[in-house]
């Protein structure tokens, strides 16, 4: 089994509601790590082209850039937790990945030492 990880970052504001209490809106530099896996390499010796994944990630990030995730339609008004952001990326990217590879997981780092991973 082969796997590759592609990472990127974006800035956005959010304020999570925890136990009925709303946080003060604050900014993060969100880090996104996607892991793609597969059994075989292509004729070029690649599992998948990193540039292809970077292109997809840029498209997925575009509506989030410099936005307030609480007011951003892409999360459907849901509490903008790191877990929900991870699922958003997984949902969008899994529709782009085709062929003999599959999206294994998406990890979102909201702040140092604070990560959430979505794995189906």
MIVEX-211245 format. One line per 4 residues: for each residue x, y, z of N, C-alpha, C. Coordinates in pm, 1 decimal, padded with zeros to 6 digits. Example, Ala and Ser with C-alpha at 12.3 -4.5 7.8 and 13.67 -1.06 7.14 Angstrom:
residues 2
01319.0:-00569.0:00780.0:01230.0:-00450.0:00780.0:01320.0:-00330.0:00780.0; 01285.0:-00225.0:00708.0:01367.0:-00106.0:00714.0:01290.0:00003.0:00787.0
//
This chain:
residues 120
00085.9:-00117.9:00000.0:00000.0:00000.0:00000.0:00090.1:00123.7:00000.0; 00058.5:00216.3:-00087.1:00127.8:00344.6:-00093.3:00035.5:00452.7:-00038.7; 00094.6:00556.7:00016.0:00015.4:00673.2:00054.8:00098.0:00798.4:00034.8; 00027.8:00906.3:00004.7:00090.6:01038.0:-00005.9:00010.3:01135.2:00078.7
00078.5:01236.4:00127.0:00014.0:01342.1:00205.0:00040.9:01475.0:00135.9; -00064.1:01551.0:00114.3:-00052.3:01685.3:00058.4:-00110.0:01780.7:00161.4; -00036.3:01889.5:00186.9:-00076.0:01985.9:00289.1:-00091.6:02124.6:00228.5; -00177.9:02203.0:00290.1:-00195.7:02342.8:00252.5:-00249.7:02418.0:00373.8
-00258.1:02548.3:00363.3:-00309.7:02630.5:00473.0:-00403.8:02736.9:00417.3; -00490.6:02786.3:00506.2:-00575.3:02900.2:00471.6:-00610.5:02973.2:00600.5; -00641.5:03101.2:00589.4:-00682.9:03182.3:00703.6:-00833.9:03199.7:00700.8; -00894.8:03184.3:00818.3:-01038.3:03207.5:00832.7:-01070.6:03228.9:00979.3
-01181.6:03294.3:01002.9:-01231.4:03324.5:01137.2:-01341.3:03224.6:01170.7; -01351.9:03191.5:01299.1:-01467.6:03115.3:01345.8:-01489.9:03142.7:01493.5; -01605.9:03101.7:01541.6:-01640.4:03107.7:01683.0:-01728.9:02986.7:01709.4; -01672.0:02886.5:01772.7:-01744.4:02762.8:01799.2:-01833.5:02780.4:01921.6
-01948.9:02718.4:01917.0:-02037.2:02712.8:02033.0:-02008.6:02582.8:02107.0; -01971.1:02593.8:02235.3:-01938.1:02477.7:02317.7:-02028.3:02479.2:02440.3; -02107.5:02375.3:02455.4:-02200.4:02363.3:02568.8:-02291.1:02486.2:02580.1; -02335.3:02537.1:02465.7:-02426.1:02650.4:02463.6:-02360.6:02786.7:02476.7
-02227.7:02789.4:02490.4:-02154.9:02915.7:02506.1:-02079.2:02944.9:02377.3; -02101.4:03065.7:02323.4:-02033.1:03106.5:02200.1:-01896.4:03163.6:02231.1; -01795.4:03112.7:02160.6:-01662.2:03171.4:02170.3:-01663.1:03310.4:02107.2; -01564.9:03389.0:02140.6:-01540.9:03515.0:02071.4:-01482.1:03481.5:01934.7
-01529.9:03543.5:01827.7:-01471.9:03515.5:01696.4:-01320.5:03539.7:01696.2; -01248.3:03447.9:01635.1:-01102.1:03457.0:01630.4:-01051.7:03391.6:01502.0; -00934.2:03432.1:01461.8:-00873.6:03386.0:01336.9:-00779.2:03268.7:01362.6; -00773.0:03179.4:01264.9:-00673.9:03071.3:01264.9:-00607.8:03065.1:01128.2
-00485.2:03018.3:01128.3:-00423.8:02969.6:01005.0:-00447.7:02818.8:01008.4; -00549.8:02775.3:00939.2:-00591.4:02635.7:00937.6:-00497.8:02556.4:00847.0; -00446.2:02445.1:00896.4:-00364.0:02357.1:00813.2:-00449.2:02237.0:00772.9; -00439.0:02201.2:00646.4:-00512.8:02088.2:00591.4:-00411.5:01984.2:00543.9
-00425.6:01860.2:00592.5:-00343.8:01748.2:00546.7:-00436.6:01642.5:00491.0; -00415.8:01605.6:00364.9:-00495.5:01499.5:00305.7:-00405.1:01381.3:00275.8; -00453.6:01262.9:00306.4:-00378.0:01140.9:00278.4:-00456.1:01060.2:00175.2; -00385.3:01026.9:00069.1:-00442.0:00948.6:-00040.1:-00364.4:00818.1:-00045.8
-00436.5:00707.7:-00067.5:-00369.7:00578.4:-00068.8:-00413.8:00495.2:-00187.8; -00330.3:00398.6:-00219.2:-00361.2:00306.4:-00327.5:-00262.4:00192.3:-00329.7; -00296.6:00089.4:-00404.1:-00216.9:-00032.9:-00409.2:-00101.7:-00027.0:-00509.7; -00115.1:00055.0:-00613.7:-00016.9:00050.1:-00722.0:00020.2:00190.5:-00769.8
00137.9:00199.4:-00825.6:00185.1:00324.0:-00886.2:00148.3:00324.3:-01033.9; 00135.9:00445.1:-01089.3:00105.6:00455.2:-01232.3:00233.7:00436.3:-01314.2; 00223.5:00452.8:-01444.5:00338.7:00431.4:-01533.3:00453.0:00527.4:-01505.8; 00423.7:00640.9:-01441.0:00527.3:00737.9:-01407.1:00590.4:00709.8:-01270.5
00543.8:00604.5:-01203.6:00596.3:00572.3:-01071.5:00533.3:00655.6:-00961.1; 00415.3:00711.1:-00987.9:00344.7:00795.4:-00891.3:00216.2:00727.8:-00845.9; 00179.9:00749.7:-00722.2:00046.6:00710.7:-00677.3:-00055.0:00806.4:-00738.2; -00026.1:00935.2:-00723.6:-00107.5:01042.5:-00782.1:-00018.2:01165.8:-00790.2
-00043.5:01251.2:-00884.0:00036.3:01372.8:-00901.6:00001.7:01473.7:-00791.4; 00101.8:01516.7:-00715.5:00080.5:01615.4:-00609.7:00012.1:01740.4:-00663.4; 00050.1:01782.4:-00782.6:-00004.5:01905.2:-00840.6:-00155.3:01893.2:-00862.2; -00201.5:01775.6:-00899.6:-00345.0:01752.8:-00917.9:-00419.6:01775.0:-00785.8
-00365.5:01721.2:-00677.3:-00428.3:01736.3:-00546.1:-00421.9:01882.4:-00500.8; -00309.2:01947.4:-00522.9:-00297.6:02089.2:-00485.9:-00400.8:02174.0:-00558.9; -00425.4:02141.5:-00685.4:-00526.9:02214.6:-00763.2:-00665.4:02196.0:-00701.8; -00701.3:02072.2:-00669.8:-00830.7:02045.5:-00607.8:-00843.7:02117.8:-00474.2
-00738.9:02113.1:-00393.9:-00743.2:02179.4:-00263.0:-00761.3:02330.0:-00277.6; -00694.5:02390.4:-00374.5:-00709.2:02534.3:-00397.3:-00854.3:02569.5:-00431.0; -00919.9:02485.2:-00509.8:-01060.3:02508.6:-00544.7:-01150.5:02495.4:-00422.2; -01121.5:02398.2:-00337.2:-01202.9:02375.1:-00217.6:-01183.7:02487.4:-00116.1
-01062.0:02537.7:-00106.2:-01029.5:02644.3:-00010.8:-01087.0:02779.0:-00053.1; -01096.5:02803.3:-00181.0:-01134.9:02935.7:-00232.5:-01251.6:02999.5:-00157.2; -01364.6:02930.4:-00136.9:-01475.7:02997.4:-00067.6:-01451.5:03019.0:00082.4; -01348.5:02956.4:00136.6:-01319.4:02971.6:00279.6:-01221.2:03083.7:00309.6
-01140.1:03122.2:00212.5:-01030.9:03217.5:00233.8:-01078.6:03347.7:00297.2; -01016.6:03380.5:00408.2:-01042.3:03506.4:00478.3:-01189.0:03525.2:00514.7; -01263.8:03416.1:00523.7:-01406.0:03427.6:00555.6:-01430.2:03402.4:00704.2; -01552.1:03431.7:00745.0:-01599.3:03393.1:00877.7:-01676.3:03263.6:00858.1
-01623.4:03153.6:00909.5:-01684.7:03023.1:00887.1:-01824.8:03013.5:00946.6; -01855.2:03096.4:01046.0:-01990.4:03098.1:01103.0:-02092.0:03153.0:01003.9; -02046.2:03234.9:00913.3:-02135.3:03298.2:00816.9:-02118.4:03242.4:00676.0; -02030.1:03145.5:00659.1:-01999.9:03090.7:00528.0:-02098.2:02978.8:00494.8
-02160.9:02988.3:00378.7:-02263.0:02891.7:00337.6:-02210.4:02749.5:00320.7; -02078.6:02730.9:00300.6:-02027.4:02596.9:00272.1:-02044.2:02500.8:00389.6; -02057.1:02553.6:00510.2:-02077.5:02466.9:00626.7:-02225.5:02457.2:00664.6; -02311.6:02509.7:00580.9:-02456.8:02497.3:00598.1:-02507.0:02547.7:00733.0
-02440.6:02646.7:00790.5:-02485.0:02701.9:00918.0:-02450.4:02615.7:01038.4; -02376.2:02506.5:01016.7:-02336.2:02420.3:01127.5:-02225.9:02485.8:01210.3; -02215.9:02446.0:01335.4:-02108.8:02491.7:01424.0:-01974.4:02464.2:01355.1; -01892.4:02567.3:01329.3:-01772.8:02551.1:01246.8:-01652.6:02493.2:01322.7
-01670.2:02374.2:01373.9:-01561.7:02306.4:01445.4:-01457.7:02253.6:01346.6; -01341.0:02222.5:01396.6:-01236.5:02162.6:01312.4:-01285.1:02030.4:01254.4; -01365.3:01957.1:01330.3:-01419.5:01830.7:01281.5:-01508.1:01852.3:01159.2; -01590.9:01954.8:01163.0:-01678.6:01982.9:01048.4:-01599.7:02035.7:00929.3
-01495.9:02112.2:00955.5:-01411.1:02159.6:00846.1:-01341.1:02039.9:00780.8; -01294.4:01944.0:00861.3:-01231.1:01823.5:00806.8:-01329.6:01747.2:00718.7; -01453.3:01732.6:00763.8:-01553.7:01662.1:00684.1:-01582.7:01737.5:00555.2; -01591.7:01870.4:00560.6:-01614.2:01950.9:00439.9:-01507.6:01919.4:00335.1
-01380.7:01920.3:00376.8:-01272.5:01891.2:00282.2:-01282.8:01748.8:00229.8; -01310.8:01653.4:00318.1:-01322.5:01514.5:00274.4:-01434.5:01500.5:00172.4; -01549.0:01556.5:00202.7:-01664.7:01546.0:00114.9:-01633.7:01601.9:-00023.9; -01574.7:01718.3:-00029.2:-01545.4:01782.3:-00158.4:-01433.8:01709.4:-00233.1
-01325.5:01674.8:-00163.5:-01210.4:01614.8:-00230.8:-01238.7:01471.2:-00274.1; -01315.0:01397.4:-00197.1:-01343.2:01258.2:-00233.5:-01419.5:01249.2:-00365.7; -01491.5:01353.2:-00401.1:-01563.5:01356.0:-00528.9:-01469.7:01382.7:-00646.4; -01350.5:01435.1:-00619.1:-01253.3:01466.6:-00723.2:-01156.3:01350.8:-00749.0
-01126.9:01275.3:-00644.7:-01029.0:01167.3:-00654.0:-01091.3:01050.3:-00728.7; -01024.1:01005.4:-00834.5:-01077.5:00895.3:-00914.5:-00966.1:00796.8:-00947.5; -01004.8:00686.2:-01001.4:-00907.4:00586.8:-01043.5:-00878.8:00486.8:-00933.7; -00755.5:00441.4:-00929.5:-00716.0:00333.6:-00838.7:-00673.1:00384.9:-00701.7
-00698.3:00512.3:-00672.5:-00660.1:00568.6:-00542.5:-00785.7:00608.3:-00466.8; -00770.0:00624.3:-00336.1:-00883.4:00671.5:-00256.2:-00832.8:00769.2:-00151.2; -00919.1:00860.0:-00113.4:-00889.6:00955.3:-00007.7:-00904.4:00882.8:00125.5; -00793.2:00869.4:00197.3:-00792.7:00794.8:00322.5:-00842.1:00879.6:00438.3
-00793.7:01005.9:00447.5:-00835.1:01092.0:00558.4:-00800.7:01237.3:00529.7; -00865.0:01323.9:00608.0:-00833.7:01466.9:00607.9:-00813.4:01508.2:00752.9; -00701.3:01573.0:00780.1:-00673.1:01625.2:00913.8:-00666.4:01776.2:00906.5; -00734.6:01841.3:00998.9:-00734.0:01986.9:01010.0:-00662.9:02023.8:01138.9
-00562.5:02109.0:01128.0:-00497.2:02164.9:01245.9:-00548.3:02306.9:01261.7; -00619.7:02328.8:01369.0:-00680.8:02458.6:01395.5:-00580.6:02550.2:01466.7; -00505.0:02492.6:01557.9:-00404.1:02564.5:01635.6:-00298.8:02461.7:01675.4; -00180.0:02506.9:01715.2:-00078.4:02409.7:01756.9:-00135.3:02309.7:01858.4
-00109.6:02183.7:01833.5:-00153.6:02073.3:01921.1:-00303.5:02049.7:01920.3; -00377.7:02108.4:01826.0:-00522.7:02091.5:01818.6:-00559.7:02047.4:01677.4; -00583.6:01917.0:01661.6:-00611.4:01859.9:01529.3:-00740.4:01778.8:01534.9; -00807.0:01773.8:01420.2:-00925.3:01688.5:01404.1:-00909.6:01615.3:01271.0
-00940.9:01486.5:01270.4:-00928.2:01404.6:01150.2:-01062.3:01342.6:01116.1; -01095.8:01344.8:00985.7:-01211.4:01271.0:00938.1:-01159.1:01155.9:00852.9; -01200.2:01034.8:00891.0:-01171.5:00913.0:00816.2:-01302.7:00837.1:00802.9; -01343.7:00804.2:00681.7:-01471.8:00732.5:00666.9:-01464.7:00590.5:00722.1
//
